[in-house]
Amino acid sequence: MLERYQRRTARLNRQVKAVVKELAGRAGARLLAIPAMGLSRHTALRTLLRIPLPTGRTPRVIGADDFALRRRHRYATVVIDAETHERIDVLPDRTANTLQAWLREHPGVEVVCRDGSATYAEAIRRALPHAVQVADRWHLWHNPCEATLSEVKAHSTCWAPVLDAPIYDGPRAQTTLQRWHQAHDLLDQGVGLLESARRLQLALNTVTRYARADRPERMLRVPKYRASLVDPYREHLRKLPAQDPGVPVAHLFYEIKALGYTGCLNLLHKYINQGRADADRSHISPAGPPRLSSPDPTTSHPSIDIYWHNSPQPAPR
């Protein structure tokens, strides 16, 4: 079958469109060359631009979640069809007004699957007061894991002596304890969190973290060290200073360099100053619960597991 003013059959044209829809220009042209469908990248792009956009539709069940365009700087919101797993739209930010405007333009939505964000919950209540809000399975597992790990870290002073793990000590620990007392002194006087943050010249989240700790010891943490290039040479670093306490670090550096150490001198200085060479074993914080791999917001969808109706105070992000 031929179309008017076309040099390709309709069947060949469908095959070309299927490839360029997935791979676009250069990659699509390279793949089409394998089955002898020779096209330039410009022709592949023109074919891609001729593909009509899908007609807009309003699904019954949607999923909304945020993802980072630039971590800690810029975020966006992806909206997907939770039944067909297809991406419907990508919103430019993750504010309540943006999602609220989108929901009002799609009044046929009955169920919204979201995380524990109060921002999304407020947008859904404003735009679709009768819609059912759904918690997805991934956040139901992830949030308790994060809360459990935070609670274990807060009890570092309890389990650290048992594991022979050192608690942060020094100027940093003293500053942390001092800030805890300053924050609680202001809170006991009736000063709000925002005003306390302004007076202490700290971020609001930092003051909130101090306020939630009922004891200053809960703010102390066991140092978390990653595996280092110096770890295989710890025993050698312990033996030399034991024989000659005044041995310079540069001498230790050349000693382990001859044994195969590939790191730099600054890394060795940091390793020794942290006390990791003198310890019986490398200090690490207790392993947290297994982290769940976050679904790709542009291709996956949150799994629906538990339903609840509009709650007056949704869980914070």
DAURFEN-V247838 format. One line per field, one symbol per residue. phi: phi as a letter, one per 40 degrees, with the letter a starting at -180 (. if undefined). psi: psi as a letter, one per 20 degrees, with the letter a starting at -180 (. if undefined). burial: I if it has 16 or more other C-alpha atoms within 10 Angstrom, else O. A space follows every 10 residues. Layout:
# DAURFEN-V247838
phi = ???
psi = ???
burial = ???
This chain:
# DAURFEN-V247838
phi = .bbcgbcbcc cccccccccc ccbgcccccc cccccgbcbc cccccccccc ccccccabcc bbbbacacca dgbbbbbbbb cccbgcccab ccabcccccc cccccbcccb bbcacccccc cccccccbcc cccbcccccc cccccccccc ccccbccccc cccfcccdbh dccccccccc cccccccccg cccccccccc fbcccccccc ccccbccccc bccbbccbcc dcbccccccc cccbcccccc ccccccccch cbcbccccdc ccccgccccc accbcccccd ccccccccbb acccbbbacd bcbcccc
psi = pqqpkqjqrh ghhhgghhgh hhiceghhhg hhhgkkmoqr hghghhhghi pqqqqqqorh prppqqqpho pjgpqrpppr oihikqpgqo qiakrhhghg hghhimiiph ppprajphgh ghhghggmhj qppppqhghh ggghghgghh hghhkhigig hhjkpqqpqa hgghgghghg ggghgghhij prgghghghi lrqhhghhhh hioiqhhiiq qppoprpqii gijghhhhgg hhhnhjpqhh ghghghhhij pjarhhhggh gghijhhiqh rppqqqprqp ppppqoiiha qpppgqqqrp qhnrpq.
burial = OOOOOOOOOO OOOOOIIOII IOIIIOOIII IIOOOOOOII IOOIIOIIOO OOOOOOOOIO IIIIIIIOOO OOOOIIIIII IIOOIOIIOI IOIIIIIOII OOIOOIOOII IIIIIIOOII IIIIIIIIOO IIIIIIIIIO OIOOIOOOOO OIIIIIIOOI OOOOIIOOOO OOIOOIIOII OIIIOIOOOO OOIOOIIOOO OOOIOOIOOI IOOOOIIIII IIIOOOOOOI OOIIOOIIOO OOOOOOOOIO OIIOIIOOOO IOOOOOOIOO IIOOOIIIOO OIIOIIOOOO OOOOOOIIOI IIIIOOOOOI OOOOOOO
